[in-house]
Amino acid sequence: MAKKILIVEDNEANRKLMKDILKFYGYSIVEATDGKEGIDAAKAHTPDVILMDIQMPVMNGYEAIKILKNDPNTRQIKIVAITSFAMVGDKEKILQAGADDYITKPINTRELPKIIKRILDVKDEY
C-alpha cells in the first residue's frame, strides 16, 4: 500500500510540483489549501506525512501544526514544515511548534523525495 502524503499549500504551482514529484515516487497524495483544510484532511485521511506550508490564509502552518500535535488522533503524524523563511531562529520556531523537520522554498526537487524517505524510515522504526 502506498504511503499517503498530505500537502497543505496555498500556492497551486508549489502544490502541483510537490504532488507530481511525490506521485512519481509512488506516494498517494491528498491536498489542502490552508491550515484549517489541512487539519480536516489529516483527520479524515490519516496521512503518513504532512507537508505543511507555514504562510497560508485562513490558518497558518504554525497554528495547524500545534493543533495536530496536540490532538491524540493526529499527533503521531510526521510533519515537515515548508517555509520561504530561512532566518536565524526560524528553524527553532518551526520545530517548537511541533514540526518534525522543515524544508525551505524554493523546493529542491531532488531533496524532497529523500527527505520524505528519511522521515518515513524514522517513523517505520517505531
Buried (B, 14 or more C-beta within 10 A) or exposed (E): EEBBBBBBBBBEEBBEBBBEBBEEEEBBBBBBBBBBBBBEBBEEBBBBBBBBBBBBEEBBBBBBBBBBBEEEEBEEBBBBBBBEBEEEEBBEBBBEBBBBBBBBBEBEEEEBBEBBEEBBEEBEEE
